[in-house]
Amino acid sequence: MSSVSFENVSFSYSDAVGAGGLHDVTLHLGESGITAILGASGSGKTTMLRLIAGFIRPSHGTIKLDDRVVAGPRYVPPQKRNLAVVFQSYALWPHLTVAQNVALPLKAKNLGKRERETRILETLEITGLGELADRLPAQLSGGQQQRVALARSIALRPGLILFDEPLSNLDAALRGRLRTQLQELQRSTGIAFVYVTHDRDEAMSLADHLIVLENGSLLCSGEPRALYAAPPTRSAAEILSHWAAELPGVAVEGGKAAGVLLEGTSRTLTLSPRQCPKPLVVGEHVTVLVRNQGLRIAGTPDDQSLEGTVERDEFVDGDVKLWVRLESGHLVTVMDAGSTSGQKGTKVAVAIDDDHVVAYPGDDTTYTPNTASLARV
């Protein structure tokens, strides 16, 4: 198994800020489990993977695998880093069978025939490809081809396997099944996985450790559930979760356990330290983010609910999703199981669950009164 350390690592493809590069990244990844690197296109995910693999060299900083410096003061080429890469395109040889594709890197390492055959059989068994050993890639489904690419990497018995968005070409149902298989394979082999993805749900479901990048900078790093519960920055919050509402407010109680009065209402939210990643100051403007599960249609309006008007409804997985324009002018979405109040123009009361709210200093909500876009929600 291999741990990975970055110390003040930077890389630029051009003079432009961001553009898929990295800027002054310092982090340490442990020796086991699955680490997911999450971010939008151009955030630096693949750059980080290529730096770990040794396909590119940092312009500044040091990279270590375990305690061994592989980039910085000295450079170790990819073939000497005890790692393997599973590419998005699978990169299978079309004229070779499944077994021959798996055997190819073993031949390159000059393993004897008996050792190669043993590893091939073991690896095909682990990856569920034993009955497909004699098939060509063109005779396989996309999921099977992906497993061949993974088997080829596992056969090398590396300390680390890098995945560059390997499931992005597959349909949603197949991606879900393969994610489960990847987790099982990681546990059974003990090989550390580093997995690049732009899909937050995929990252959350797979990862033991999560790295979030934006414009080449490290936003946060840690255990996925902890980051989800309390995103350290507003930018991280936008990447890590789906939000049903972004509302402006004013801090009426300060500190890490604060009170926030929502703008244009009499509703005051009571927040725990977990919900205030940065301490709030009384009187300052605050942006309040509310998760999907934090909003519901109230049966009876009261002083704790917000009144609004339904602008649109949508049937989603057995529930009704309502777009509601609040009296403050802000647009929110509410999942309302079995709702009979989804018709356009219907007056409704929206209740907020304080436990599903996170607040950040700064009045920079996306929505402004009467100008919110349905497409933005």
C-alpha positions in Angstrom: 0.0 0.0 0.0 1.1 3.6 -0.7 0.5 6.9 1.0 0.6 10.1 -1.0 1.9 13.5 0.2 1.8 16.8 -1.6 3.9 19.7 -0.1 3.3 23.1 -1.6 2.7 21.6 -5.1 1.9 23.8 -8.0 1.5 23.1 -11.7 0.4 25.3 -14.6 -0.5 24.5 -18.2 -0.3 28.2 -19.0 -0.1 31.6 -17.3 -3.8 31.5 -16.7 -5.1 31.0 -13.2 -6.9 27.7 -12.9 -7.1 26.1 -16.4 -6.8 22.7 -14.9 -3.6 23.3 -13.0 -2.9 23.3 -9.3 -1.8 26.1 -6.9 0.2 25.5 -3.7 -1.5 22.2 -2.6 -0.5 20.5 0.6 -2.2 17.3 1.7 -1.5 13.8 2.9 -3.5 10.7 1.9 -3.4 7.5 4.0 -2.2 4.1 3.0 -5.6 2.4 2.6 -9.2 2.8 1.5 -10.5 4.9 -1.4 -9.7 8.5 -1.8 -12.0 10.5 -4.2 -10.9 13.7 -5.8 -14.0 15.8 -6.5 -14.4 19.0 -8.6 -15.8 20.5 -11.7 -14.0 20.4 -15.1 -10.8 22.5 -14.9 -10.6 22.2 -11.1 -7.3 20.3 -11.3 -8.5 16.7 -10.6 -6.8 15.0 -13.5 -3.7 17.2 -13.0 -3.4 15.9 -9.5 -3.8 12.3 -10.7 -1.2 12.8 -13.5 1.2 14.3 -10.9 0.9 11.3 -8.7 1.4 9.0 -11.6 4.5 10.9 -12.8 3.1 11.7 -16.2 3.8 15.4 -15.5 6.2 17.1 -13.1 5.2 19.9 -10.6 6.6 23.3 -11.3 7.0 23.8 -7.6 6.8 21.6 -4.5 7.4 18.0 -3.5 5.5 14.8 -4.0 6.1 11.6 -1.9 4.8 8.1 -2.2 5.2 6.6 1.3 8.4 8.3 2.5 10.0 8.3 -1.0 10.3 11.5 -2.9 9.1 10.9 -6.5 8.9 14.5 -7.7 10.5 17.8 -6.7 14.2 17.5 -5.7 14.3 14.3 -7.6 12.1 12.7 -10.2 11.0 9.0 -10.4 9.4 7.9 -13.7 5.9 6.3 -13.7 7.1 2.8 -14.3 9.2 2.9 -11.0 6.4 4.3 -8.8 4.7 1.0 -7.9 1.3 2.2 -9.1 -1.2 1.5 -11.9 -3.7 3.7 -13.8 -7.2 2.9 -14.9 -8.2 5.3 -17.7 -11.6 6.6 -18.7 -11.2 5.0 -22.2 -10.2 1.6 -20.7 -7.2 1.5 -23.1 -7.6 -2.2 -24.0 -5.8 -3.8 -26.9 -8.7 -4.8 -29.3 -6.8 -7.8 -30.9 -6.0 -9.4 -27.5 -8.3 -11.5 -25.4 -9.2 -10.6 -21.8 -6.5 -12.9 -20.4 -4.0 -11.5 -22.9 -4.8 -7.9 -22.0 -4.3 -8.8 -18.3 -1.0 -10.6 -19.1 0.5 -7.8 -21.1 1.8 -5.6 -18.2 3.1 -8.7 -16.5 5.2 -9.6 -19.5 6.6 -6.1 -19.5 7.7 -6.7 -15.9 9.5 -9.9 -17.1 7.5 -12.2 -14.8 8.0 -15.9 -15.5 5.2 -17.8 -17.4 4.1 -19.8 -14.3 3.9 -16.6 -12.2 2.0 -14.8 -14.9 -0.5 -17.6 -15.3 -1.1 -17.7 -11.6 -1.7 -14.0 -11.3 -4.0 -14.0 -14.3 -6.2 -16.7 -12.9 -6.3 -15.1 -9.5 -7.1 -11.7 -10.9 -9.8 -12.9 -13.3 -11.4 -14.8 -10.4 -11.4 -11.7 -8.1 -12.9 -9.5 -10.8 -15.5 -12.0 -11.9 -14.0 -12.3 -15.4 -13.0 -16.0 -15.4 -15.6 -17.1 -17.9 -14.7 -14.3 -20.2 -11.0 -15.0 -20.4 -11.0 -15.9 -24.1 -13.2 -13.1 -25.3 -12.1 -10.0 -27.2 -12.9 -6.5 -26.0 -15.5 -6.0 -28.8 -17.4 -9.0 -27.4 -17.7 -7.4 -23.9 -20.1 -4.9 -22.5 -18.9 -1.5 -21.2 -19.0 -2.7 -17.6 -17.0 -5.8 -18.5 -14.4 -3.8 -20.4 -14.0 -1.6 -17.3 -13.4 -4.7 -15.2 -10.7 -5.9 -17.6 -8.9 -2.5 -17.2 -9.2 -2.9 -13.5 -8.0 -6.5 -13.6 -5.0 -5.5 -15.6 -4.0 -3.1 -12.8 -4.7 -5.4 -10.0 -2.6 -8.2 -11.6 0.5 -5.9 -11.2 -0.1 -5.9 -7.4 0.8 -2.2 -7.1 0.6 -0.2 -3.9 -1.8 2.3 -5.5 -4.3 2.3 -8.3 -5.3 5.6 -9.9 -8.8 6.0 -11.5 -9.5 8.8 -14.0 -13.3 9.0 -14.1 -13.5 5.4 -15.1 -17.3 5.0 -15.0 -18.4 8.2 -16.7 -19.1 6.4 -20.0 -21.5 4.0 -18.4 -25.3 4.3 -17.7 -26.4 5.2 -14.2 -27.6 1.7 -13.1 -24.3 0.1 -14.2 -22.3 2.8 -12.5 -24.0 2.0 -9.3 -23.3 -1.7 -9.5 -19.6 -1.1 -10.4 -19.1 1.3 -7.6 -20.1 -1.4 -5.2 -17.8 -3.9 -6.9 -14.9 -1.4 -6.7 -15.4 -1.0 -2.9 -15.5 -4.8 -2.5 -12.3 -5.2 -4.6 -10.5 -2.5 -2.6 -11.4 -4.2 0.6 -10.4 -7.6 -0.6 -7.1 -6.6 -2.2 -6.0 -4.0 0.3 -4.7 -1.8 -2.6 -5.2 1.9 -2.0 -7.4 3.6 -4.7 -7.4 7.3 -5.7 -10.5 8.0 -7.7 -11.1 11.1 -9.8 -14.8 12.2 -10.4 -17.0 15.2 -11.0 -20.0 13.4 -9.6 -20.6 14.3 -6.0 -22.9 11.3 -5.3 -20.3 9.0 -6.7 -17.6 10.5 -4.6 -19.7 10.4 -1.4 -20.8 6.8 -1.9 -17.3 5.5 -2.8 -14.8 7.4 -0.7 -13.3 6.8 2.7 -11.4 10.2 2.2 -12.5 13.1 0.1 -10.5 15.9 -1.6 -12.4 18.8 -3.0 -10.7 21.1 -5.6 -11.8 24.3 -7.2 -9.9 26.3 -9.8 -6.7 24.5 -8.9 -6.9 25.1 -5.2 -7.6 22.7 -2.4 -11.0 23.7 -0.8 -11.1 20.9 1.8 -10.0 17.4 2.6 -11.4 14.9 5.1 -14.0 12.2 5.8 -17.0 12.6 3.4 -19.8 12.6 6.0 -18.0 15.2 8.2 -17.4 17.5 5.2 -21.0 17.1 4.1 -22.4 17.9 7.6 -20.2 21.0 7.9 -18.7 22.3 4.6 -15.9 24.6 5.7 -16.5 27.2 3.0 -19.4 28.4 0.9 -17.6 27.1 -2.2 -17.2 23.7 -0.7 -20.9 23.6 0.3 -21.9 24.3 -3.3 -19.9 21.3 -4.5 -20.7 18.9 -1.7 -24.5 19.1 -1.5 -27.7 19.8 -3.3 -29.4 22.9 -1.8 -33.1 23.7 -1.9 -32.7 27.4 -0.9 -30.1 30.1 -0.6 -31.5 32.9 1.6 -30.1 36.1 3.0 -30.2 36.9 6.7 -28.7 38.9 9.5 -26.9 37.5 12.6 -28.8 38.4 15.7 -26.7 36.2 17.9 -23.0 35.8 17.3 -20.3 33.2 17.6 -20.3 29.5 16.5 -23.7 28.9 18.0 -25.6 31.7 16.4 -29.1 33.0 15.6 -29.9 34.3 12.1 -33.0 36.4 11.2 -34.0 35.6 7.6 -34.3 38.8 5.5 -37.9 40.0 4.9 -39.4 37.6 7.5 -39.9 37.2 11.3 -38.2 33.8 11.2 -35.1 33.3 13.3 -33.0 30.2 12.8 -31.1 28.7 15.8 -27.8 27.2 14.7 -25.3 24.9 16.3 -21.5 25.3 16.0 -21.5 22.6 13.3 -23.8 24.8 11.2 -21.6 27.9 11.5 -18.2 26.8 9.9 -17.1 30.4 10.5 -18.1 32.4 13.6 -20.8 35.0 12.9 -20.8 38.6 14.2 -24.0 40.2 15.4 -25.4 42.6 12.7 -23.4 41.1 9.8 -25.1 39.8 6.6 -25.3 36.0 6.3 -26.0 33.6 3.5 -28.2 30.7 4.7 -28.1 27.4 2.7 -30.9 24.9 3.3 -30.7 21.3 2.2 -33.5 19.5 0.3 -34.6 17.6 3.4 -34.7 20.9 5.4 -37.8 22.3 3.6 -41.4 21.0 3.7 -44.9 22.2 3.0 -46.5 23.1 6.4 -50.1 22.0 6.9 -51.0 25.1 8.8 -49.1 28.4 8.5 -47.6 29.9 11.6 -45.0 32.4 12.7 -42.2 29.8 12.0 -43.2 29.2 8.4 -42.6 31.3 5.2 -45.5 32.0 2.9 -45.1 31.7 -0.9 -46.7 30.8 -4.2 -46.1 27.7 -6.3 -44.6 28.6 -9.7 -44.0 25.1 -11.0 -44.3 21.4 -10.0 -42.5 18.3 -11.2 -43.0 14.6 -10.5 -39.7 13.1 -9.2 -39.3 9.5 -8.1 -42.7 9.3 -6.4 -42.6 12.8 -4.9 -43.7 16.2 -6.1 -41.0 18.8 -6.4 -42.4 22.3 -6.0 -40.8 25.6 -7.1 -42.1 28.1 -4.6 -41.6 31.9 -4.8 -41.4 33.2 -1.2 -42.9 36.6 -0.3 -39.3 37.8 0.1 -38.9 37.2 -3.6 -36.6 34.2 -3.3 -37.2 31.0 -5.1 -36.9 27.7 -3.3 -37.6 24.0 -4.1 -39.6 21.7 -1.8 -40.0 18.0 -2.1 -43.6 17.3 -1.0 -44.6 13.6 -1.0 -48.2 13.1 -2.2 -48.8 16.9 -2.5 -52.2 18.1 -3.6 -51.0 21.7 -3.6 -48.8 21.7 -6.6 -50.8 23.7 -9.0 -49.3 26.9 -10.3 -50.5 29.9 -8.3 -51.3 27.9 -5.1 -50.5 29.7 -1.9 -48.4 27.5 0.5 -46.5 27.8 3.8 -42.9 26.5 3.8 -41.4 25.2 7.0 -37.7 25.2 7.6 -35.9 22.5 9.7 -33.1 24.3 11.5 -31.0 21.1 11.7 -30.6 21.1 7.9 -29.2 24.7 7.6 -25.6 25.9 7.2 -24.7 29.6 7.4 -21.8 31.6 6.0 -20.8 35.2 6.6 -21.5 37.5 3.6 -24.7 38.5 1.8 -23.9 36.8 -1.6 -27.0 34.8 -2.3 -27.5 33.8 -5.9 -31.2 34.8 -5.9 -32.4 38.4 -5.8 -36.1 39.3 -5.3 -38.3 38.8 -8.4 -35.3 37.9 -10.7 -34.6 34.3 -9.8 -34.2 31.9 -12.7 -36.0 28.5 -12.7 -33.0 27.1 -14.5 -30.7 28.0 -11.7 -32.5 26.0 -9.0 
